[in-house]
Amino acid sequence: MRFLMLLCLVLGCTTQKSRPSLSNSVKIDVHKQQLANGMTSLIIQDNKLPIFSLYLFYKVGGKNEKLGITGASHFLEHMMFKGAKKFGKNTLDFIIEGSGGNTNAYTTNDQTVYYENLPANQLKTILEIEADRLENLSLDKEDFEKERLVVLEERKMRYENSPKGQLYQSMIQELYKGTPYEIPVIGWIPDLKKVSREEIHAYFKKFYAPNNLVLVLAGDVETTAAQKMIKDLFEKIPASPSVAEAHAALKDEDFTPKLVQSRELHVKGESPNPLFMMAYPSVKLGHADGFPLDIFSSILSLGQSSPLTRQYILRPDPMATSLYAAHQQLEKSGYFLLGGDLVNGIKIPQFKKDLQEKLSFFCENEVTAENIQKVKNNYLLSFFSSLDSNAGMATFVGDREQLLGDWKFYQKELELYEAVSVEDVKKSCREILKKPSVFVTVWNKNK
């Protein structure tokens, strides 16, 4: 019922002349706990079903690495599943699979996240496992060398043997050249081949610490009892004395793309048709100027009636088979992106020139009150839908607490999206399109 009421608020189902702000319509009951060692836990109690989701957000990713240990964050993600002091090899998989649950993890430029979805009676056990591998990760030498080969093969599959991976990584390296975001999350091949167990262990001890962790628990739990379990298991683990200094040393300006003029790069790959990406430097996660650009990117590419689809795909002589636009924001920076698959025979310089001209035209003619409202409706429906599961709720509050400093940041987000006007979007797209850009293609005919 509450979800239907929210949809009505979004879509304007009510006939009332005034309605409450969306930020006041979303109520998330989160119990926050701060331990003496700096660890944060967030608990969302929902006893509808006897299941829960546990998410652990470690603030460490590709941007924290240096030459010589690139890929360390992702390498550690693999090793965290290889056992610790109390719960050894294969224990985690045995418990998870035996309980009918699931577990996984992912690493980004800014953080590494581990998660489990389990029946309610497994809470204490999984908390014990997470505390054990945080405090006592084994980094077994044999497993370490096996995972080195696994990571190298993963990199080969995702990048060297993938035209789309080549395209993305080439764009990122060109856009963020000379900044920490230039480093691929999976690491450089020479570093992956040479990095030692001792170097990875030192990296682990620095960044895998309670004062660098946000733990989120959502589902069929009793809040007070869960908080006591978390405190008993995690508060005894020492904080890292150097992690705060490491984060403070990463200044926003060090991540700003250093583009003085537009750059163009044509990479030879295995794609039989031209793939392209064009990126403009933008603003970091949470910045107010990012919200109009979010909306502009969706106006450009959302649905079959979008201008990119109409102008380049649904025409008698198509120039592309797929096109997309996105506004990607990281903790320290961001970029406005267009990309897609072009049709063979298209002259790339002419396509690029035409696209840039049409983007300016779209900015002036497709940014209308009707199109903006359509995008807002779509965003807000997705926004509310993400809160319908334990995993969605945990991800929602955990990302905001770890990367934006406050799980309640969504209230400001809703206010900012609600307030975006036609002039806001036009101003933002005019400004972004004046900036120097990076244009990259991957094609088997590139030299």
Residue pairs with C-beta under 8 A, 6 or more apart in sequence:
3 384
3 388
5 25
6 25
6 26
6 384
7 13
7 381
7 384
8 14
9 19
9 20
9 22
9 25
10 22
10 376
10 377
10 380
10 381
10 384
11 377
21 414
21 415
21 418
22 380
22 414
22 415
22 417
22 418
23 410
23 411
23 412
23 414
23 415
23 418
26 384
26 387
26 410
26 411
26 414
28 44
28 387
28 393
28 396
28 397
28 407
28 410
29 44
29 45
30 42
30 43
30 44
30 397
30 407
31 42
31 43
31 44
31 45
31 223
31 227
32 40
32 41
32 42
32 407
33 40
33 41
33 42
33 43
33 227
33 230
33 231
34 40
35 41
35 210
35 230
35 231
35 234
35 235
36 235
37 209
37 210
37 211
37 234
37 235
37 237
37 238
37 239
38 209
38 210
38 211
38 212
38 239
39 210
39 211
39 213
39 215
39 234
39 235
39 237
40 213
40 214
40 215
40 401
41 214
41 215
41 216
41 217
41 227
41 230
41 234
42 214
42 215
42 216
42 217
42 397
42 398
42 401
42 407
43 216
43 217
43 218
43 221
43 223
43 226
43 227
44 216
44 217
44 218
44 219
44 390
44 393
44 394
44 397
45 219
45 221
45 222
45 223
46 218
46 219
46 220
46 390
46 393
47 220
48 220
49 219
49 220
50 119
50 120
50 121
50 220
51 117
51 118
51 119
51 120
51 219
51 220
51 390
52 117
52 118
52 120
52 123
52 217
52 218
52 219
52 220
52 221
52 390
53 115
53 116
53 117
53 216
53 217
53 218
53 219
53 389
53 390
53 391
53 393
53 394
54 115
54 116
54 117
54 118
54 123
54 126
54 127
54 130
54 215
54 216
54 217
54 394
55 113
55 114
55 115
55 215
55 216
55 217
55 218
55 391
55 394
55 395
55 398
56 113
56 114
56 115
56 130
56 213
56 214
56 215
56 216
57 111
57 112
57 113
57 213
57 214
57 215
57 216
57 398
57 399
57 401
57 402
58 111
58 112
58 113
58 114
58 207
58 208
58 212
58 213
59 110
59 111
59 207
59 212
59 213
59 214
59 247
59 402
59 403
60 73
60 111
60 112
60 207
60 208
60 212
61 73
61 107
61 108
61 109
61 110
61 111
61 112
61 185
62 70
62 71
62 73
62 74
62 107
62 108
62 109
62 110
62 180
62 181
62 183
62 184
62 185
63 109
63 110
63 180
63 181
63 183
63 250
63 255
63 330
63 331
63 332
64 73
64 180
64 207
64 246
64 250
65 71
65 72
65 73
65 180
65 183
65 187
65 203
67 188
67 191
68 191
68 194
68 195
68 199
69 191
69 195
69 199
69 200
69 203
70 183
70 184
70 187
70 188
70 191
70 192
71 151
71 155
71 184
71 185
71 186
71 187
71 188
71 191
71 192
71 195
72 187
72 195
72 199
72 200
72 203
73 107
73 112
73 185
73 203
73 207
74 107
74 112
74 151
74 185
74 186
74 187
75 147
75 148
75 151
75 187
75 192
75 195
75 200
76 112
76 200
76 203
76 204
76 208
77 105
77 106
77 107
77 112
77 114
78 147
78 150
78 151
79 137
79 139
79 143
79 144
79 147
79 200
80 105
80 114
80 133
80 137
81 92
81 93
81 105
82 89
82 138
82 139
82 140
82 143
82 147
83 89
83 90
83 91
83 92
83 133
83 138
83 140
83 143
84 129
84 132
84 133
84 135
84 136
84 137
84 138
85 132
85 135
85 136
85 138
86 128
86 132
86 136
87 128
87 129
87 132
87 133
88 138
89 140
89 143
91 129
92 103
92 129
93 103
95 122
95 125
95 126
95 129
96 102
96 103
96 116
96 118
99 118
99 119
99 122
100 119
101 116
101 117
101 118
101 119
101 122
102 116
102 117
103 114
103 115
103 116
103 117
104 114
104 115
105 112
105 113
105 114
105 115
106 112
106 113
107 113
107 185
108 185
109 181
109 185
109 330
109 331
110 330
110 331
110 332
110 403
111 402
111 403
113 398
114 130
115 391
115 394
116 126
117 390
117 391
118 126
120 219
120 220
120 221
123 217
123 221
123 226
123 229
124 229
127 229
127 230
127 233
128 233
130 215
131 233
131 234
131 237
134 208
134 209
134 210
134 213
134 234
134 237
135 237
137 204
137 208
139 197
139 200
139 201
139 204
141 197
144 197
144 200
148 192
148 193
148 195
151 186
151 187
151 192
152 189
152 192
152 193
154 186
155 184
155 186
155 187
155 189
155 192
158 165
158 186
159 165
159 166
159 169
159 184
159 186
160 166
161 270
163 269
163 270
163 271
163 275
163 442
164 275
164 442
166 267
166 269
166 442
167 267
167 269
167 275
167 276
167 277
167 339
167 440
167 441
167 442
168 277
169 184
170 265
170 267
170 440
170 442
171 277
171 279
171 337
171 438
171 440
172 181
172 182
172 184
173 182
173 184
174 263
174 265
174 438
174 440
175 257
175 259
175 279
175 281
175 335
175 438
176 182
176 255
176 257
176 333
177 257
177 258
178 258
179 254
179 255
179 256
179 257
179 258
179 333
180 250
180 254
180 255
181 255
181 330
181 332
181 333
186 192
205 240
206 240
206 242
206 243
206 246
207 240
207 243
207 246
208 240
209 237
209 238
209 239
209 240
209 243
210 234
210 235
210 237
210 238
210 239
211 239
211 240
211 243
211 244
212 240
212 243
214 398
214 401
214 402
215 230
215 234
216 394
216 397
216 398
216 401
217 226
217 230
217 394
218 390
218 391
218 393
218 394
218 397
219 390
250 332
252 284
252 332
252 333
254 332
255 284
255 330
255 332
255 333
256 281
256 333
257 281
257 333
257 335
259 281
259 435
259 436
259 437
259 438
260 436
261 436
262 436
262 437
262 438
262 439
263 436
263 437
263 438
263 439
264 438
264 439
264 440
265 438
265 439
265 440
265 441
266 348
266 440
266 441
266 443
266 446
266 447
267 440
267 441
267 442
267 443
267 446
268 442
268 443
268 444
268 446
268 447
269 275
269 442
269 443
269 444
269 446
270 444
271 442
271 443
271 444
272 344
272 444
273 321
273 341
273 342
273 343
273 344
273 443
274 341
274 342
274 344
274 346
274 348
274 441
274 442
274 443
274 445
275 339
275 340
275 341
275 342
275 441
275 442
275 443
276 339
276 340
276 342
276 348
276 351
276 352
276 439
276 440
276 441
276 442
277 337
277 338
277 339
277 438
277 439
277 440
278 337
278 338
278 339
278 352
278 355
278 437
278 438
278 439
278 440
279 335
279 336
279 337
279 338
279 437
279 438
280 335
280 336
280 337
280 432
280 433
280 435
280 436
280 437
281 333
281 334
281 335
281 336
281 435
281 436
282 289
282 290
282 293
282 327
282 328
282 329
282 333
282 334
282 335
282 336
282 432
283 289
283 290
283 293
283 329
283 333
283 334
284 290
284 329
284 330
284 331
284 332
284 333
284 334
285 329
285 330
285 331
285 334
285 403
285 404
286 329
286 403
286 404
286 409
287 329
287 334
288 416
289 428
290 327
290 329
290 334
291 413
291 416
291 417
291 420
291 424
292 420
292 424
292 425
292 427
292 428
292 429
293 327
293 336
293 428
293 429
293 432
294 327
294 379
294 417
295 372
295 375
295 376
295 379
295 417
295 420
295 425
296 325
296 327
296 336
296 363
296 367
296 425
296 428
296 429
297 325
297 326
297 327
297 336
297 337
298 325
298 375
298 378
298 379
299 306
299 307
299 362
299 366
299 367
299 371
299 372
299 375
299 425
300 306
300 307
300 308
300 325
300 338
300 359
300 362
300 366
301 308
301 309
301 323
301 324
301 325
301 326
302 374
302 375
302 378
303 309
304 314
307 358
307 362
307 366
308 323
308 324
308 325
308 338
309 323
311 358
312 318
312 319
312 320
312 323
312 340
313 319
313 320
313 321
313 322
313 323
318 343
319 342
319 343
319 346
319 351
320 340
320 341
320 342
320 343
320 346
321 340
321 341
321 342
321 343
322 340
322 341
323 338
323 339
323 340
324 337
324 338
324 339
324 340
325 336
325 337
325 338
326 336
326 337
327 334
327 335
327 336
327 337
328 334
328 335
328 336
328 337
331 403
336 432
338 355
338 359
342 348
342 351
348 441
352 439
356 433
359 429
359 433
360 430
360 433
362 429
363 426
363 429
363 430
363 433
364 426
367 422
367 425
367 426
367 429
368 422
369 422
372 420
372 421
372 422
372 425
376 417
376 418
376 420
379 417
380 414
380 417
383 414
385 392
386 392
386 393
386 395
386 396
387 393
387 396
396 410
397 407
398 407
400 406
400 407
400 408
400 409
400 410
401 407
